[in-house]
């Protein structure tokens, strides 16, 4: 049982590391998307000052902004879920450590 607990613990640790790595990657993507969003907003402002023939470009930029905002919102949600999952895995790992310690304790009377 101790070996199984240790194997399970190692698997949970690996899952937690992968979840944390995914969260880090999503945070980086989120930061990049926020920079892109600011660039699109600046471009959008510049286009507003130009002639009416650019109305289509403005419309496309607004659509791109909305899409970026959606992606940012979704990535934030994913980051929160990954962090929550990593925390849950850490709790399970701690529980498995405790179980392992308890199973290694000598029984009374022996």
C-alpha positions in Angstrom: 0.0 0.0 0.0 2.9 2.4 0.8 4.2 1.9 -2.8 0.8 2.6 -4.2 0.5 5.7 -2.1 3.9 6.9 -3.2 3.1 6.2 -6.9 -0.2 8.0 -6.6 1.5 10.9 -4.8 4.1 11.1 -7.6 1.3 11.1 -10.2 -0.5 13.9 -8.4 2.7 15.9 -8.1 3.3 15.5 -11.9 -0.3 16.6 -12.6 0.1 19.6 -10.3 3.4 20.6 -12.1 1.7 20.3 -15.5 -1.3 22.3 -14.2 1.1 25.0 -12.9 3.0 25.0 -16.2 -0.3 25.4 -18.2 -1.3 28.2 -15.9 2.0 30.0 -16.5 1.6 29.5 -20.3 -1.9 30.9 -20.2 -0.7 33.9 -18.1 1.9 34.6 -20.8 -0.7 34.3 -23.5 -3.0 36.5 -21.6 -0.3 39.2 -21.2 0.4 39.0 -25.0 -3.3 39.3 -25.8 -3.5 42.3 -23.5 -0.7 44.0 -25.4 -2.4 43.1 -28.7 -5.6 44.5 -27.4 -4.0 47.8 -26.5 -2.4 47.9 -30.0 -5.8 47.3 -31.6 -7.4 49.9 -29.4 -4.8 52.4 -30.5 -5.3 51.5 -34.1 -9.1 51.8 -33.6 -8.7 55.3 -32.2 -6.5 56.3 -35.2 -9.0 54.9 -37.6 -11.8 56.9 -36.0 -10.1 60.1 -37.1 -10.0 59.1 -40.7 -12.6 59.3 -43.5 -15.9 57.4 -43.6 -14.4 55.0 -46.2 -12.6 53.4 -43.2 -15.8 52.6 -41.5 -15.4 48.9 -42.6 -11.9 48.8 -41.1 -13.2 50.2 -37.9 -16.0 47.6 -37.8 -13.4 44.8 -38.3 -11.2 46.3 -35.6 -14.1 46.4 -33.2 -14.9 42.8 -34.0 -11.2 41.9 -33.4 -11.3 43.7 -30.1 -14.4 41.8 -29.1 -12.8 38.5 -30.0 -9.6 39.4 -28.1 -11.7 40.4 -25.1 -13.5 37.0 -25.3 -10.1 35.2 -25.5 -8.8 37.1 -22.6 -11.8 36.4 -20.5 -11.7 32.7 -21.4 -7.9 32.5 -20.6 -8.4 34.2 -17.2 -11.1 31.6 -16.5 -8.8 28.8 -17.6 -6.0 30.2 -15.4 -8.3 30.3 -12.4 -9.4 26.7 -13.1 -5.8 25.5 -13.5 -4.7 27.2 -10.3 -7.7 25.8 -8.4 -6.9 22.3 -9.8 -3.3 22.6 -8.8 -4.3 23.6 -5.3 -6.7 20.6 -5.1 -3.9 18.3 -6.3 -1.6 19.8 -3.6 -4.2 19.1 -1.0 -4.5 15.5 -2.2 -0.8 15.1 -2.2 -0.6 16.4 1.4 -3.4 13.9 2.3 -1.5 11.1 0.7 1.7 12.1 2.6 -0.3 12.0 5.8 -1.8 8.6 5.0 1.7 7.3 4.1 3.0 8.6 7.5 0.1 7.0 9.4 0.6 3.7 7.6 4.3 3.7 8.6 3.6 4.2 12.3 4.0 1.1 14.5 0.8 -0.2 15.9 0.3 -0.1 19.7 1.1 -3.3 21.5 3.6 -4.6 19.0 
